[in-house]
């Protein structure tokens, strides 16, 4: 399923998403579900960024507050203390790297974009900070719009939908109207795998990701090492690479433009295999 031509403007740098891109995850938190506490020193962080870029990452997604179920909510000051030095260091040592900031807060978005980040990745769709949309509009950077039912503290208690595909799609359409009204041009859609969805909901979304093509926007798939894999296969996140790889191929076949991953090398290999399949199909 080839994507239509799509280009986003990352602070003057045009990025073509008509062919899939890899977003490498860099959690600078002590409590993220898979890699919490691994990259809290600048040396370890820069080594990991260098590794991901060498393995083929197109974007580096920096997050300073865990969004796993039941995660602690930290202050804006603490989040900035975690992510701002990281964004500055990445921008200094790897000036060509495209940095995404994973935050729900307008002040964190503003300061990190000024420090070198080029995209804002928001799990809350602006619901946790009523200034976030306006801030993204003023910054003029691409925005990743994600669907989440509830909030991290309760999102997995008992998620319910009459039709998860329709409801997530309708939510995105409603939010897009607000974003467009503010002048935000470059929007990427994230269905929010694992955020207020049961295992069954997640697989329904994955199987029907092509439905989001109606929005004519790039779609991000964030399934890497998540519970939709772990619960089904009865493994922990450290053993979920094989499952992640399998679902990444399905996401690409369903039209994903970006894979948000913990394991860049393996995801890049999936993209290579997908490209071969696509080229074989269209000849």
Buried (B, 14 or more C-beta within 10 A) or exposed (E): EEBEEBEBBBBEEEBEBEBBBBBBBBBBBEBBBBBBEBBBEBEEBBEBBBEBBEBBBBBBBBBBBBBBBEBEEBEBEEBBEBBBBBBBBBBEEBEEBBBBBBBBBBBBBBBBBEBBBBBBBBBBBBEBBEBBBBBBBBBBBBBBBBBBBBBBEEBBEEBEBEEBBEBBBEBBEEBBEEBEEBEBEBBBBBBBBBBBBBBEBBBBBBEBBEBBBEBEBBBBBBBBBBBBBBEEEEBEBEEBBEBBBBBBBBBBBBBBBBBBBBBBBBBBBBBEBBBEEBEEEEE
